[in-house]
């Protein structure tokens, strides 16, 4: 990933909360050509703070035939982003795009049946916990689960390279940063509102 030094965010204090906040990722691997799938990917963190990722894909997905132990994959987590018009600055400048992202290169380890069941339970719990009337994994009819499990492949991803970036108007004049934030806040687009909050946090506004 192209990352000028001033935008790099490689510390766990940025990486792990970011992945938890934006778990719907782009999962990329090399088959006969590059293949990508959009799937939820969660963190499995041990008591000693080591971590890995986990997810699953459908067996009829083209990626499945290339999903083997030790295959390298790339997982891309995308945060809020927005176009920033040069017309927002005090003086003429170049338009740009503010954004944040995390890339994780990792090695695949296929899950056993029991690991897949546990992973699915954690996945459902993660997203159901905020529902008004959550339906957790162990409450899903057993017959449905038994029919579903043979149709998917679960896997771990052990990270080998992790890169974070947050391009949030670093090194810009404070007045221009404030003007950008004002324009983004005035938008009805939630993505623009979110990137505005990210810029404010970066600049302690």
C-alpha positions in Angstrom: 0.0 0.0 0.0 1.3 3.5 -0.9 1.8 5.3 2.4 3.7 8.5 2.8 5.3 8.5 6.3 3.0 11.2 7.8 -0.1 9.1 7.1 1.2 5.7 8.5 -0.7 4.1 11.4 0.9 0.8 12.3 0.4 0.6 16.0 -2.0 -1.9 17.5 -3.9 1.0 19.2 -5.0 2.1 15.7 -5.1 -1.3 13.9 -7.3 -3.4 16.2 -10.0 -0.8 17.0 -10.2 0.0 13.3 -10.7 -3.6 12.2 -13.4 -4.0 14.9 -15.1 -0.9 13.7 -15.0 -1.8 10.0 -15.2 -5.6 9.9 -16.7 -5.9 6.4 -13.6 -6.4 4.4 -12.3 -7.2 0.9 -10.7 -10.6 0.9 -8.2 -11.1 -1.9 -6.2 -14.1 -3.1 -4.4 -15.3 -6.2 -6.1 -18.0 -8.2 -5.9 -18.3 -11.9 -6.2 -14.6 -11.6 -6.7 -12.2 -8.7 -10.0 -12.9 -6.9 -11.9 -10.8 -4.3 -14.8 -11.4 -2.0 -16.5 -9.0 0.4 -17.0 -10.7 3.8 -17.1 -9.9 7.5 -13.7 -10.6 9.1 -13.2 -10.6 12.9 -10.3 -10.6 15.3 -9.4 -13.5 17.5 -7.1 -12.1 20.2 -5.3 -14.2 22.9 -4.6 -13.2 26.5 -1.0 -12.4 25.6 -2.4 -9.9 23.0 -1.3 -11.9 19.9 -4.1 -11.9 17.3 -5.3 -13.4 14.1 -8.3 -13.0 11.9 -11.1 -15.4 11.0 -13.9 -15.7 8.5 -15.5 -18.1 6.1 -16.7 -18.3 2.5 -19.2 -20.3 0.5 -17.9 -23.5 -1.1 -19.3 -22.4 -4.5 -17.2 -19.2 -4.3 -14.5 -19.4 -6.9 -11.9 -18.6 -4.2 -12.6 -21.8 -2.3 -10.6 -24.1 -4.6 -7.5 -22.0 -3.9 -8.1 -21.7 -0.2 -5.4 -23.9 1.3 -3.1 -23.9 4.3 -0.2 -21.4 4.0 -1.7 -19.6 1.0 -1.1 -15.8 1.3 -4.1 -13.5 1.2 -4.7 -9.8 1.5 -7.5 -8.4 3.6 -8.5 -4.8 3.1 -10.5 -2.9 5.8 -11.9 0.5 4.6 -12.9 3.3 6.8 -14.8 6.5 6.1 -13.6 8.6 3.1 -14.5 11.7 1.2 -13.5 13.9 -1.7 -12.1 17.3 -0.5 -12.6 20.1 -3.0 -9.9 22.7 -3.4 -12.6 25.3 -3.4 -12.9 24.8 0.4 -9.4 26.2 1.1 -8.5 29.9 1.7 -6.3 29.9 -1.4 -6.3 27.8 -4.5 -4.8 24.3 -4.0 -5.1 20.8 -5.3 -8.2 18.8 -4.6 -7.7 15.5 -2.7 -9.3 12.6 -1.0 -9.2 11.9 2.8 -9.6 8.3 3.9 -8.4 5.6 6.3 -7.7 1.9 5.7 -5.9 -1.2 7.1 -4.3 -3.9 5.0 -3.4 -7.3 6.5 -1.3 -9.8 4.5 -1.6 -13.2 6.1 -1.3 -16.9 5.8 -4.4 -19.2 5.7 -5.0 -22.0 8.1 -8.2 -24.0 7.4 -10.5 -24.5 10.4 -11.7 -27.8 11.7 -15.5 -28.4 12.0 -15.4 -27.5 15.7 -13.4 -24.4 15.0 -15.8 -23.3 12.3 -18.8 -23.8 14.6 -17.1 -21.7 17.3 -16.2 -19.0 14.8 -19.7 -18.8 13.5 -21.0 -18.5 17.1 -18.6 -15.6 17.7 -19.5 -14.0 14.4 -23.2 -14.1 15.0 -22.8 -12.9 18.6 -20.7 -9.9 17.5 -23.4 -8.6 15.2 -26.6 -9.8 17.0 -25.7 -8.3 20.4 -27.0 -4.8 19.4 -30.3 -6.2 18.1 -33.5 -5.6 19.9 -34.3 -9.3 20.0 -31.0 -11.0 19.2 -31.0 -14.5 17.7 -27.8 -16.2 18.7 -26.1 -19.1 17.0 -27.3 -21.7 19.5 -30.9 -20.6 18.9 -30.9 -21.3 15.2 -32.7 -24.5 14.4 -30.2 -27.4 14.4 -31.4 -28.8 11.1 -30.6 -25.4 9.4 -27.1 -25.4 10.9 -26.4 -29.0 9.8 -27.5 -28.2 6.3 -25.5 -25.0 6.2 -22.1 -26.1 7.6 -21.1 -28.4 4.8 -21.6 -25.5 2.3 -18.9 -23.2 3.8 -15.2 -23.3 4.6 -13.9 -21.5 7.7 -10.3 -20.3 8.0 -7.9 -18.4 10.2 -5.6 -15.7 8.9 -2.2 -15.4 10.7 -0.9 -11.9 9.9 2.5 -11.6 8.3 2.3 -7.9 7.4 0.0 -5.2 8.8 -0.2 -1.7 7.4 -2.5 1.2 8.5 -3.1 4.6 6.9 -5.1 7.6 7.9 -4.9 10.5 5.4 -6.6 13.3 7.4 -5.2 16.6 6.2 -2.0 16.3 8.2 0.4 19.2 7.6 -2.3 21.5 6.2 -2.8 24.9 7.7 -5.2 24.9 10.7 -7.6 27.4 9.0 -7.9 25.1 6.0 -8.5 22.1 8.2 -11.3 23.9 10.0 -12.8 24.9 6.6 -12.7 21.3 5.4 -14.3 20.1 8.7 -17.0 22.7 8.3 -17.9 21.6 4.8 -17.9 17.9 5.7 -20.1 18.5 8.8 -22.6 20.5 6.7 -23.1 17.4 4.4 -26.0 15.0 4.8 -23.7 12.2 3.8 -22.8 10.0 6.9 -19.5 9.1 5.4 -18.5 12.8 5.1 -19.7 13.3 8.7 -17.5 10.4 9.9 -14.4 11.5 8.1 -14.9 14.9 9.6 -14.8 13.3 13.1 -11.7 11.4 12.1 -10.0 14.7 11.0 -11.1 16.4 14.3 -9.6 13.6 16.3 -6.3 13.7 14.4 -6.0 17.4 14.9 -7.5 17.6 18.4 -10.3 19.9 17.3 
